[in-house]
Amino acid sequence: MVLDSFYDNLQFVKRYSLHTISAYKSDLVQFTDYLKSGYEVEDPADVSQAMVRSWLASLIEAGQTHSSVNRKLSSVRAYFNYLLRLKKIKSNPVARLSTLKLPKRLPVSASKAEMQKVFHPEKKSDVNDFNLSRDMLIMELLYSTGIRLSELINLKISDIDRSTSTLRVKGKGNKQRIIPVAPLLIHLVDDYLKEREKVVKPNISEIIITNKGKKAYSVFIYRTVTKYLGEAGVRGRKSPHVLRHTFATHMLNEGADLNAIKELLGHASLAATQVYTHVSVEKLKSIYKSAHPRA
């Protein structure tokens, strides 16, 4: 099937993460199901721009956010571009469709006080040493290095270089970057690895594992992060990406160079990193309004 070939291309040629490929599959299944039920169309060559527009309209009517709709449109566009390269279709019905405008939204981040609470949790009697050491390492890795969820899940023990106190991370497009880490993080890793040995399954080289000793997965990391951010009093969205935003925001607030933050985050361009300068400006505005007598 062409869809299977497309997914293989994403995995082995584009080198996309399994998490990203799963999102593509979900979007395309939703799209093809809509075409079958609404138009009785199964052949991609029979898909028109009007059909795609109708699908997008149905998503908006169903309450999908503009960012979600844009992501789904991007998945479909990539699929038709792939078909075009294979000469399975004569034209891309998505080619002239524009993405929806998104409202400007600043990245959500936690405060320093909230992060202090994260790393000083009350040790409960029902939490064993392995669970607590692993959970704290998850939070520390995300906050201290700014790595992505997929990068954390795939991080291996061999990626830690104790001699140079650095972490080797494989990011988007299989690009590698080196991130310096503090002695505290190395210490947490070493303590955790002792507990990890008691539960890990054979041939598991990834650092973070589940309670059953297997490689961690996205939902598992989400649950962990949500739990500790919630207990620390963080309001609003709570996710691994919030910790990535928090890392960048705190670095910038402490005077770190924007280009250095770009390299640490693994951004392809400075434009993606510059959003954090707006976060700092908003913080300054807030301080001014609350502190200046004539604000």
DAPESUL-V275014 format. One record per residue. RES is the residue in one small letter. SS is DSSP state (H for helix, E for strand, L for the rest). OMEGA is omega as a letter, one per 20 degrees, with the letter a starting at -180 (999 if undefined). Layout:
# DAPESUL-V275014
res=RES ss=SS omega=OMEGA
res=RES ss=SS omega=OMEGA
This chain:
# DAPESUL-V275014
res=m ss=L omega=a
res=v ss=H omega=r
res=l ss=H omega=r
res=d ss=H omega=r
res=s ss=H omega=r
res=f ss=H omega=r
res=y ss=H omega=r
res=d ss=H omega=r
res=n ss=H omega=r
res=l ss=H omega=a
res=q ss=H omega=a
res=f ss=H omega=r
res=v ss=H omega=r
res=k ss=L omega=a
res=r ss=L omega=r
res=y ss=L omega=r
res=s ss=L omega=r
res=l ss=H omega=r
res=h ss=H omega=r
res=t ss=H omega=r
res=i ss=H omega=r
res=s ss=H omega=r
res=a ss=H omega=r
res=y ss=H omega=a
res=k ss=H omega=r
res=s ss=H omega=a
res=d ss=H omega=a
res=l ss=H omega=r
res=v ss=H omega=r
res=q ss=H omega=a
res=f ss=H omega=a
res=t ss=H omega=r
res=d ss=H omega=r
res=y ss=H omega=r
res=l ss=H omega=a
res=k ss=H omega=a
res=s ss=H omega=a
res=g ss=H omega=a
res=y ss=H omega=a
res=e ss=L omega=a
res=v ss=L omega=r
res=e ss=L omega=r
res=d ss=L omega=r
res=p ss=H omega=a
res=a ss=H omega=a
res=d ss=H omega=a
res=v ss=L omega=r
res=s ss=L omega=r
res=q ss=H omega=r
res=a ss=H omega=r
res=m ss=H omega=a
res=v ss=H omega=r
res=r ss=H omega=r
res=s ss=H omega=r
res=w ss=H omega=r
res=l ss=H omega=r
res=a ss=H omega=r
res=s ss=H omega=r
res=l ss=H omega=a
res=i ss=H omega=r
res=e ss=H omega=r
res=a ss=L omega=r
res=g ss=L omega=r
res=q ss=L omega=r
res=t ss=L omega=r
res=h ss=H omega=r
res=s ss=H omega=r
res=s ss=H omega=r
res=v ss=H omega=r
res=n ss=H omega=r
res=r ss=H omega=r
res=k ss=H omega=r
res=l ss=H omega=r
res=s ss=H omega=r
res=s ss=H omega=a
res=v ss=H omega=r
res=r ss=H omega=r
res=a ss=H omega=r
res=y ss=H omega=a
res=f ss=H omega=r
res=n ss=H omega=r
res=y ss=H omega=r
res=l ss=H omega=r
res=l ss=H omega=r
res=r ss=H omega=r
res=l ss=L omega=a
res=k ss=L omega=r
res=k ss=L omega=r
res=i ss=L omega=a
res=k ss=L omega=r
res=s ss=L omega=a
res=n ss=L omega=a
res=p ss=L omega=a
res=v ss=L omega=a
res=a ss=L omega=a
res=r ss=L omega=r
res=l ss=L omega=a
res=s ss=L omega=r
res=t ss=L omega=a
res=l ss=L omega=r
res=k ss=L omega=a
res=l ss=L omega=r
res=p ss=L omega=r
res=k ss=L omega=a
res=r ss=L omega=a
res=l ss=L omega=r
res=p ss=L omega=r
res=v ss=L omega=r
res=s ss=L omega=r
res=a ss=L omega=r
res=s ss=L omega=r
res=k ss=H omega=a
res=a ss=H omega=r
res=e ss=H omega=r
res=m ss=H omega=r
res=q ss=H omega=r
res=k ss=H omega=r
res=v ss=H omega=a
res=f ss=L omega=r
res=h ss=L omega=a
res=p ss=L omega=r
res=e ss=L omega=a
res=k ss=L omega=a
res=k ss=L omega=a
res=s ss=L omega=a
res=d ss=L omega=r
res=v ss=L omega=a
res=n ss=L omega=a
res=d ss=H omega=a
res=f ss=H omega=a
res=n ss=H omega=a
res=l ss=H omega=a
res=s ss=H omega=r
res=r ss=H omega=a
res=d ss=H omega=r
res=m ss=H omega=r
res=l ss=H omega=r
res=i ss=H omega=a
res=m ss=H omega=a
res=e ss=H omega=r
res=l ss=H omega=a
res=l ss=H omega=a
res=y ss=H omega=a
res=s ss=H omega=a
res=t ss=H omega=r
res=g ss=L omega=a
res=i ss=L omega=r
res=r ss=L omega=r
res=l ss=H omega=a
res=s ss=H omega=r
res=e ss=H omega=r
res=l ss=H omega=a
res=i ss=H omega=a
res=n ss=L omega=a
res=l ss=L omega=a
res=k ss=E omega=r
res=i ss=H omega=a
res=s ss=H omega=a
res=d ss=H omega=r
res=i ss=E omega=r
res=d ss=E omega=a
res=r ss=L omega=a
res=s ss=L omega=a
res=t ss=L omega=a
res=s ss=L omega=r
res=t ss=E omega=r
res=l ss=E omega=r
res=r ss=E omega=a
res=v ss=E omega=r
res=k ss=E omega=a
res=g ss=L omega=a
res=k ss=H omega=a
res=g ss=H omega=r
res=n ss=H omega=r
res=k ss=L omega=a
res=q ss=E omega=r
res=r ss=E omega=a
res=i ss=E omega=a
res=i ss=E omega=r
res=p ss=E omega=r
res=v ss=L omega=a
res=a ss=L omega=r
res=p ss=H omega=r
res=l ss=H omega=a
res=l ss=H omega=r
res=i ss=H omega=r
res=h ss=H omega=r
res=l ss=H omega=r
res=v ss=H omega=a
res=d ss=H omega=r
res=d ss=H omega=a
res=y ss=H omega=a
res=l ss=H omega=r
res=k ss=H omega=r
res=e ss=H omega=a
res=r ss=H omega=a
res=e ss=L omega=a
res=k ss=L omega=a
res=v ss=L omega=a
res=v ss=L omega=r
res=k ss=L omega=r
res=p ss=L omega=r
res=n ss=L omega=r
res=i ss=L omega=a
res=s ss=L omega=r
res=e ss=E omega=a
res=i ss=L omega=a
res=i ss=L omega=r
res=i ss=E omega=r
res=t ss=L omega=r
res=n ss=L omega=a
res=k ss=L omega=r
res=g ss=L omega=a
res=k ss=L omega=r
res=k ss=E omega=r
res=a ss=L omega=r
res=y ss=L omega=a
res=s ss=H omega=a
res=v ss=H omega=r
res=f ss=H omega=r
res=i ss=H omega=r
res=y ss=H omega=a
res=r ss=H omega=a
res=t ss=H omega=a
res=v ss=H omega=a
res=t ss=H omega=a
res=k ss=H omega=a
res=y ss=H omega=r
res=l ss=H omega=r
res=g ss=H omega=r
res=e ss=H omega=r
res=a ss=L omega=r
res=g ss=L omega=r
res=v ss=L omega=a
res=r ss=L omega=r
res=g ss=L omega=a
res=r ss=L omega=r
res=k ss=L omega=a
res=s ss=L omega=r
res=p ss=H omega=a
res=h ss=H omega=r
res=v ss=H omega=r
res=l ss=H omega=r
res=r ss=H omega=r
res=h ss=H omega=a
res=t ss=H omega=r
res=f ss=H omega=a
res=a ss=H omega=a
res=t ss=H omega=a
res=h ss=H omega=r
res=m ss=H omega=a
res=l ss=H omega=r
res=n ss=H omega=r
res=e ss=L omega=r
res=g ss=L omega=r
res=a ss=L omega=r
res=d ss=L omega=a
res=l ss=H omega=r
res=n ss=H omega=r
res=a ss=H omega=r
res=i ss=H omega=r
res=k ss=H omega=a
res=e ss=H omega=a
res=l ss=H omega=a
res=l ss=H omega=a
res=g ss=L omega=r
res=h ss=L omega=r
res=a ss=L omega=a
res=s ss=L omega=a
res=l ss=H omega=a
res=a ss=H omega=a
res=a ss=H omega=a
res=t ss=H omega=a
res=q ss=L omega=r
res=v ss=H omega=a
res=y ss=H omega=r
res=t ss=H omega=r
res=h ss=H omega=r
res=v ss=H omega=a
res=s ss=H omega=r
res=v ss=H omega=r
res=e ss=H omega=r
res=k ss=H omega=r
res=l ss=H omega=r
res=k ss=H omega=a
res=s ss=H omega=r
res=i ss=H omega=a
res=y ss=H omega=a
res=k ss=H omega=a
res=s ss=H omega=a
res=a ss=H omega=a
res=h ss=L omega=a
res=p ss=L omega=a
res=r ss=L omega=a
res=a ss=L omega=999
